[in-house]
Amino acid sequence: MNADPTPAYGLWSLAFINIAVFVIFAFSFARPQSRRDWRSFGAFTAFLVALFTEMYGFPLTIYLLSGWLASRFPGVDFLSHDAGHLLEVVFGWRANPHFGPFHIASTVLIFGGFILLASAWKVLHAAQRENRLAATGPYARIRHPQYAGFVLIMTGFLLQWPTLVTLAMYPILVFMYVRLALREEREALAQFGADYERYAARTPRFFPRFGATAAAAER
């Protein structure tokens, strides 16, 4: 890999700018209101802080794995920004990592996650104002599109720039979102009763149905 020889770390102002941009961007789509919303958004913010701190500040993962990386990939300058895209390095992508398969996949997941967050919030906010069940838009395909959106974004960032800290945080955050989703389902069942039972019976929790399976569920 012909990595950019310019050091890409110690750029704390750039780390702060990226954290602020993505947090504000996510906030504008998620718009947390309840304590539970703030808890899930705060956990997502912590993930972004850990990510961009390593991406532009201090490369903890590269530092801890420096011995293995140097022996496995001689000639790669791991203090350059390009080499920080570790999946592209490990799987042998030698061109610009921003055009590599993992980076492209990460971009699709990140933008898809933000689009899902935005569309879900509109439906949920309207339903809350009218005191009715959110069951249209993305809520017609899955019961928890907002949490799914956060997971898509985190998955995208992991593909783009994996770190030991974010890899450790990822399953913890996914577990937290699943628990929050289950708690919301209990509350929705208590509030909407049979309407929610019918909705839950035809709508998957996190993974949408497609094709014949989806058509059968809608009957």
Number of C-alpha atoms within 10 A of each C-alpha: 18 13 19 16 14 11 14 19 18 15 14 16 11 16 22 15 12 19 21 15 11 14 19 14 13 21 16 14 19 25 18 17 9 8 9 12 13 15 15 18 20 14 16 20 19 14 21 20 20 18 26 21 22 24 26 21 19 17 20 15 17 20 12 11 11 13 10 10 18 14 9 11 14 10 11 18 20 25 18 17 18 24 24 25 24 22 20 25 20 12 9 12 17 12 14 14 23 14 12 19 15 23 21 15 16 22 18 14 21 21 15 16 24 21 14 23 26 20 17 23 19 15 17 21 14 13 15 11 8 10 11 14 18 22 18 13 15 20 22 17 20 22 23 24 26 27 23 21 24 24 21 22 23 26 20 24 24 21 21 25 21 20 23 16 14 24 15 10 17 17 12 13 19 16 11 16 21 17 12 17 18 14 12 14 18 12 12 17 15 11 14 13 12 11 13 19 14 10 17 16 11 19 22 18 19 17 13 16 16 11 7 9 10 15 10 11 13 11 6
